[in-house]
Amino acid sequence: MDVDTSAAIERLSERIDVLDATVRRGLDDLRAETREGLAESRRHTEVLFESLRDDIRILAEGFATVSLKLDSLQR
């Protein structure tokens, strides 16, 4: 192999190493952003479920009150 070809292969190898490192950093960043997004979505969902539980509790109390009133009217 001549000197020019050897040098070109070496430069190509260095460029591939830089590209590999860049892609790995990008993937690591993407993974971190995905984890953060999932955690934020999880917190938001928990807040929505808690609100839904409160709404269901309020409805259940209302139904219980109406049921008691209907029972007292039937007697």
N, CA, C and O atoms as CSV, one atom per row, in Angstrom:
chain,resi,resn,atom,element,x,y,z
A,1,MET,N,N,0.858,-1.164,0.000
A,1,MET,CA,C,0.000,0.000,0.000
A,1,MET,C,C,0.909,1.232,0.000
A,1,MET,O,O,1.882,1.287,0.752
A,2,ASP,N,N,0.592,2.216,-0.839
A,2,ASP,CA,C,1.456,3.393,-0.901
A,2,ASP,C,C,1.117,4.366,0.229
A,2,ASP,O,O,0.121,4.203,0.934
A,3,VAL,N,N,1.951,5.360,0.381
A,3,VAL,CA,C,1.849,6.323,1.484
A,3,VAL,C,C,0.552,7.127,1.390
A,3,VAL,O,O,-0.093,7.375,2.409
A,4,ASP,N,N,0.164,7.534,0.187
A,4,ASP,CA,C,-1.060,8.329,0.016
A,4,ASP,C,C,-2.302,7.525,0.424
A,4,ASP,O,O,-3.194,8.038,1.100
A,5,THR,N,N,-2.340,6.272,0.005
A,5,THR,CA,C,-3.478,5.431,0.350
A,5,THR,C,C,-3.524,5.196,1.855
A,5,THR,O,O,-4.597,5.240,2.457
A,6,SER,N,N,-2.394,4.952,2.452
A,6,SER,CA,C,-2.312,4.730,3.894
A,6,SER,C,C,-2.771,5.972,4.657
A,6,SER,O,O,-3.494,5.866,5.648
A,7,ALA,N,N,-2.347,7.157,4.187
A,7,ALA,CA,C,-2.742,8.408,4.833
A,7,ALA,C,C,-4.246,8.645,4.671
A,7,ALA,O,O,-4.911,9.096,5.604
A,8,ALA,N,N,-4.774,8.341,3.491
A,8,ALA,CA,C,-6.205,8.521,3.242
A,8,ALA,C,C,-7.019,7.588,4.138
A,8,ALA,O,O,-8.052,7.990,4.672
A,9,ILE,N,N,-6.569,6.368,4.303
A,9,ILE,CA,C,-7.259,5.420,5.178
A,9,ILE,C,C,-7.214,5.904,6.620
A,9,ILE,O,O,-8.203,5.788,7.345
A,10,GLU,N,N,-6.091,6.436,7.035
A,10,GLU,CA,C,-5.952,6.961,8.405
A,10,GLU,C,C,-6.905,8.139,8.631
A,10,GLU,O,O,-7.567,8.211,9.667
A,11,ARG,N,N,-6.976,9.065,7.660
A,11,ARG,CA,C,-7.896,10.212,7.781
A,11,ARG,C,C,-9.345,9.738,7.821
A,11,ARG,O,O,-10.154,10.244,8.600
A,12,LEU,N,N,-9.659,8.773,6.983
A,12,LEU,CA,C,-11.010,8.224,6.958
A,12,LEU,C,C,-11.342,7.568,8.297
A,12,LEU,O,O,-12.450,7.721,8.810
A,13,SER,N,N,-10.401,6.853,8.849
A,13,SER,CA,C,-10.596,6.208,10.146
A,13,SER,C,C,-10.851,7.251,11.235
A,13,SER,O,O,-11.716,7.061,12.091
A,14,GLU,N,N,-10.103,8.345,11.202
A,14,GLU,CA,C,-10.294,9.416,12.190
A,14,GLU,C,C,-11.677,10.054,12.035
A,14,GLU,O,O,-12.353,10.334,13.025
A,15,ARG,N,N,-12.089,10.279,10.788
A,15,ARG,CA,C,-13.402,10.872,10.547
A,15,ARG,C,C,-14.516,9.943,11.023
A,15,ARG,O,O,-15.520,10.399,11.572
A,16,ILE,N,N,-14.338,8.650,10.814
A,16,ILE,CA,C,-15.330,7.676,11.274
A,16,ILE,C,C,-15.402,7.690,12.799
A,16,ILE,O,O,-16.490,7.621,13.371
A,17,ASP,N,N,-14.233,7.781,13.465
A,17,ASP,CA,C,-14.217,7.832,14.931
A,17,ASP,C,C,-14.938,9.074,15.445
A,17,ASP,O,O,-15.682,8.998,16.422
A,18,VAL,N,N,-14.722,10.217,14.793
A,18,VAL,CA,C,-15.391,11.459,15.196
A,18,VAL,C,C,-16.899,11.330,14.973
A,18,VAL,O,O,-17.693,11.721,15.829
A,19,LEU,N,N,-17.284,10.788,13.835
A,19,LEU,CA,C,-18.696,10.589,13.529
A,19,LEU,C,C,-19.339,9.646,14.540
A,19,LEU,O,O,-20.453,9.896,15.002
A,20,ASP,N,N,-18.654,8.579,14.880
A,20,ASP,CA,C,-19.162,7.623,15.866
A,20,ASP,C,C,-19.387,8.311,17.208
A,20,ASP,O,O,-20.431,8.127,17.834
A,21,ALA,N,N,-18.419,9.096,17.648
A,21,ALA,CA,C,-18.545,9.797,18.925
A,21,ALA,C,C,-19.702,10.793,18.879
A,21,ALA,O,O,-20.449,10.923,19.849
A,22,THR,N,N,-19.850,11.490,17.764
A,22,THR,CA,C,-20.930,12.463,17.616
A,22,THR,C,C,-22.293,11.779,17.663
A,22,THR,O,O,-23.211,12.251,18.333
A,23,VAL,N,N,-22.415,10.676,16.953
A,23,VAL,CA,C,-23.679,9.936,16.943
A,23,VAL,C,C,-23.989,9.403,18.338
A,23,VAL,O,O,-25.136,9.463,18.782
A,24,ARG,N,N,-22.990,8.890,19.023
A,24,ARG,CA,C,-23.209,8.369,20.380
A,24,ARG,C,C,-23.670,9.467,21.327
A,24,ARG,O,O,-24.584,9.258,22.125
A,25,ARG,N,N,-23.033,10.652,21.241
A,25,ARG,CA,C,-23.453,11.775,22.082
A,25,ARG,C,C,-24.896,12.168,21.760
A,25,ARG,O,O,-25.694,12.433,22.659
A,26,GLY,N,N,-25.218,12.200,20.467
A,26,GLY,CA,C,-26.583,12.537,20.064
A,26,GLY,C,C,-27.592,11.540,20.596
A,26,GLY,O,O,-28.664,11.927,21.061
A,27,LEU,N,N,-27.258,10.261,20.532
A,27,LEU,CA,C,-28.163,9.234,21.068
A,27,LEU,C,C,-28.317,9.354,22.574
A,27,LEU,O,O,-29.415,9.192,23.108
A,28,ASP,N,N,-27.211,9.641,23.260
A,28,ASP,CA,C,-27.282,9.829,24.713
A,28,ASP,C,C,-28.180,11.014,25.052
A,28,ASP,O,O,-28.993,10.940,25.973
A,29,ASP,N,N,-28.029,12.107,24.302
A,29,ASP,CA,C,-28.878,13.286,24.516
A,29,ASP,C,C,-30.338,12.948,24.252
A,29,ASP,O,O,-31.221,13.346,25.013
A,30,LEU,N,N,-30.589,12.221,23.183
A,30,LEU,CA,C,-31.952,11.836,22.832
A,30,LEU,C,C,-32.562,10.942,23.905
A,30,LEU,O,O,-33.729,11.097,24.264
A,31,ARG,N,N,-31.770,10.010,24.413
A,31,ARG,CA,C,-32.261,9.145,25.493
A,31,ARG,C,C,-32.618,9.964,26.726
A,31,ARG,O,O,-33.656,9.739,27.348
A,32,ALA,N,N,-31.758,10.914,27.076
A,32,ALA,CA,C,-32.015,11.753,28.248
A,32,ALA,C,C,-33.279,12.588,28.048
A,32,ALA,O,O,-34.099,12.697,28.958
A,33,GLU,N,N,-33.439,13.173,26.871
A,33,GLU,CA,C,-34.636,13.957,26.593
A,33,GLU,C,C,-35.884,13.088,26.634
A,33,GLU,O,O,-36.928,13.519,27.123
A,34,THR,N,N,-35.780,11.879,26.129
A,34,THR,CA,C,-36.924,10.962,26.144
A,34,THR,C,C,-37.299,10.601,27.571
A,34,THR,O,O,-38.478,10.587,27.922
A,35,ARG,N,N,-36.292,10.305,28.401
A,35,ARG,CA,C,-36.568,9.992,29.814
A,35,ARG,C,C,-37.231,11.174,30.514
A,35,ARG,O,O,-38.181,10.994,31.276
A,36,GLU,N,N,-36.730,12.386,30.258
A,36,GLU,CA,C,-37.311,13.577,30.881
A,36,GLU,C,C,-38.747,13.783,30.413
A,36,GLU,O,O,-39.625,14.116,31.209
A,37,GLY,N,N,-38.980,13.584,29.121
A,37,GLY,CA,C,-40.331,13.736,28.584
A,37,GLY,C,C,-41.289,12.714,29.171
A,37,GLY,O,O,-42.431,13.037,29.497
A,38,LEU,N,N,-40.822,11.489,29.304
A,38,LEU,CA,C,-41.663,10.448,29.895
A,38,LEU,C,C,-41.978,10.756,31.356
A,38,LEU,O,O,-43.105,10.554,31.808
A,39,ALA,N,N,-40.996,11.240,32.081
A,39,ALA,CA,C,-41.214,11.582,33.489
A,39,ALA,C,C,-42.223,12.731,33.602
A,39,ALA,O,O,-43.096,12.708,34.469
A,40,GLU,N,N,-42.103,13.720,32.737
A,40,GLU,CA,C,-43.044,14.842,32.749
A,40,GLU,C,C,-44.454,14.363,32.392
A,40,GLU,O,O,-45.431,14.778,33.015
A,41,SER,N,N,-44.551,13.501,31.401
A,41,SER,CA,C,-45.854,12.955,31.019
A,41,SER,C,C,-46.455,12.138,32.150
A,41,SER,O,O,-47.661,12.199,32.392
A,42,ARG,N,N,-45.629,11.380,32.838
A,42,ARG,CA,C,-46.101,10.582,33.963
A,42,ARG,C,C,-46.653,11.481,35.075
A,42,ARG,O,O,-47.710,11.198,35.639
A,43,ARG,N,N,-45.935,12.563,35.386
A,43,ARG,CA,C,-46.409,13.487,36.417
A,43,ARG,C,C,-47.738,14.119,36.003
A,43,ARG,O,O,-48.659,14.235,36.812
A,44,HIS,N,N,-47.827,14.523,34.745
A,44,HIS,CA,C,-49.054,15.140,34.250
A,44,HIS,C,C,-50.218,14.152,34.316
A,44,HIS,O,O,-51.324,14.519,34.713
A,45,THR,N,N,-49.971,12.912,33.931
A,45,THR,CA,C,-51.008,11.882,33.978
A,45,THR,C,C,-51.455,11.626,35.410
A,45,THR,O,O,-52.647,11.445,35.661
A,46,GLU,N,N,-50.524,11.608,36.345
A,46,GLU,CA,C,-50.879,11.402,37.743
A,46,GLU,C,C,-51.780,12.521,38.248
A,46,GLU,O,O,-52.724,12.273,38.998
A,47,VAL,N,N,-51.489,13.754,37.836
A,47,VAL,CA,C,-52.328,14.891,38.231
A,47,VAL,C,C,-53.733,14.730,37.641
A,47,VAL,O,O,-54.728,14.965,38.327
A,48,LEU,N,N,-53.810,14.330,36.376
A,48,LEU,CA,C,-55.120,14.128,35.749
A,48,LEU,C,C,-55.908,13.027,36.442
A,48,LEU,O,O,-57.109,13.175,36.668
A,49,PHE,N,N,-55.244,11.921,36.782
A,49,PHE,CA,C,-55.933,10.825,37.460
A,49,PHE,C,C,-56.417,11.248,38.841
A,49,PHE,O,O,-57.506,10.862,39.266
A,50,GLU,N,N,-55.618,12.033,39.535
A,50,GLU,CA,C,-56.028,12.505,40.860
A,50,GLU,C,C,-57.266,13.392,40.731
A,50,GLU,O,O,-58.186,13.295,41.543
A,51,SER,N,N,-57.291,14.237,39.734
A,51,SER,CA,C,-58.449,15.088,39.485
A,51,SER,C,C,-59.672,14.238,39.146
A,51,SER,O,O,-60.776,14.511,39.617
A,52,LEU,N,N,-59.469,13.214,38.334
A,52,LEU,CA,C,-60.561,12.310,37.970
A,52,LEU,C,C,-61.095,11.581,39.197
A,52,LEU,O,O,-62.306,11.418,39.347
A,53,ARG,N,N,-60.191,11.139,40.079
A,53,ARG,CA,C,-60.621,10.481,41.317
A,53,ARG,C,C,-61.488,11.413,42.152
A,53,ARG,O,O,-62.503,10.999,42.712
A,54,ASP,N,N,-61.075,12.685,42.231
A,54,ASP,CA,C,-61.862,13.659,42.985
A,54,ASP,C,C,-63.249,13.830,42.363
A,54,ASP,O,O,-64.250,13.884,43.079
A,55,ASP,N,N,-63.308,13.915,41.038
A,55,ASP,CA,C,-64.598,14.053,40.358
A,55,ASP,C,C,-65.489,12.847,40.623
A,55,ASP,O,O,-66.685,13.001,40.872
A,56,ILE,N,N,-64.919,11.658,40.572
A,56,ILE,CA,C,-65.690,10.439,40.833
A,56,ILE,C,C,-66.181,10.422,42.275
A,56,ILE,O,O,-67.319,10.041,42.547
A,57,ARG,N,N,-65.319,10.834,43.193
A,57,ARG,CA,C,-65.717,10.883,44.611
A,57,ARG,C,C,-66.886,11.845,44.806
A,57,ARG,O,O,-67.840,11.530,45.518
A,58,ILE,N,N,-66.814,13.019,44.173
A,58,ILE,CA,C,-67.886,14.010,44.289
A,58,ILE,C,C,-69.197,13.445,43.728
A,58,ILE,O,O,-70.260,13.594,44.331
A,59,LEU,N,N,-69.100,12.790,42.556
A,59,LEU,CA,C,-70.292,12.169,41.976
A,59,LEU,C,C,-70.868,11.092,42.888
A,59,LEU,O,O,-72.082,11.020,43.075
A,60,ALA,N,N,-70.010,10.263,43.452
A,60,ALA,CA,C,-70.469,9.187,44.338
A,60,ALA,C,C,-71.174,9.773,45.564
A,60,ALA,O,O,-72.207,9.262,45.995
A,61,GLU,N,N,-70.615,10.836,46.115
A,61,GLU,CA,C,-71.260,11.471,47.264
A,61,GLU,C,C,-72.613,12.050,46.872
A,61,GLU,O,O,-73.579,11.966,47.631
A,62,GLY,N,N,-72.675,12.636,45.686
A,62,GLY,CA,C,-73.949,13.181,45.202
A,62,GLY,C,C,-74.984,12.097,45.007
A,62,GLY,O,O,-76.139,12.268,45.397
A,63,PHE,N,N,-74.590,10.969,44.403
A,63,PHE,CA,C,-75.515,9.858,44.222
A,63,PHE,C,C,-75.981,9.313,45.568
A,63,PHE,O,O,-77.151,8.968,45.733
A,64,ALA,N,N,-75.066,9.236,46.524
A,64,ALA,CA,C,-75.447,8.733,47.847
A,64,ALA,C,C,-76.465,9.661,48.494
A,64,ALA,O,O,-77.420,9.199,49.118
A,65,THR,N,N,-76.268,10.952,48.351
A,65,THR,CA,C,-77.201,11.918,48.923
A,65,THR,C,C,-78.571,11.805,48.269
A,65,THR,O,O,-79.594,11.790,48.953
A,66,VAL,N,N,-78.586,11.724,46.941
A,66,VAL,CA,C,-79.852,11.591,46.222
A,66,VAL,C,C,-80.533,10.278,46.603
A,66,VAL,O,O,-81.749,10.241,46.789
A,67,SER,N,N,-79.773,9.225,46.718
A,67,SER,CA,C,-80.331,7.923,47.087
A,67,SER,C,C,-80.970,7.985,48.471
A,67,SER,O,O,-82.058,7.449,48.679
A,68,LEU,N,N,-80.293,8.643,49.421
A,68,LEU,CA,C,-80.859,8.782,50.769
A,68,LEU,C,C,-82.155,9.577,50.736
A,68,LEU,O,O,-83.118,9.224,51.418
A,69,LYS,N,N,-82.187,10.642,49.952
A,69,LYS,CA,C,-83.400,11.459,49.863
A,69,LYS,C,C,-84.541,10.667,49.236
A,69,LYS,O,O,-85.680,10.750,49.693
A,70,LEU,N,N,-84.240,9.899,48.193
A,70,LEU,CA,C,-85.276,9.086,47.563
A,70,LEU,C,C,-85.784,8.018,48.531
A,70,LEU,O,O,-86.987,7.761,48.580
A,71,ASP,N,N,-84.905,7.403,49.288
A,71,ASP,CA,C,-85.308,6.393,50.260
A,71,ASP,C,C,-86.221,7.007,51.318
A,71,ASP,O,O,-87.200,6.386,51.730
A,72,SER,N,N,-85.904,8.218,51.756
A,72,SER,CA,C,-86.714,8.846,52.790
A,72,SER,C,C,-88.084,9.250,52.240
A,72,SER,O,O,-89.066,9.255,52.983
A,73,LEU,N,N,-88.163,9.586,50.961
A,73,LEU,CA,C,-89.449,9.946,50.361
A,73,LEU,C,C,-90.316,8.715,50.143
A,73,LEU,O,O,-91.543,8.809,50.180
A,74,GLN,N,N,-89.701,7.572,49.918
A,74,GLN,CA,C,-90.456,6.335,49.671
A,74,GLN,C,C,-91.041,5.765,50.948
A,74,GLN,O,O,-91.947,4.935,50.869
A,75,ARG,N,N,-90.587,6.155,52.085
A,75,ARG,CA,C,-91.062,5.592,53.354
A,75,ARG,C,C,-92.284,6.294,53.835
A,75,ARG,O,O,-92.819,5.949,54.889
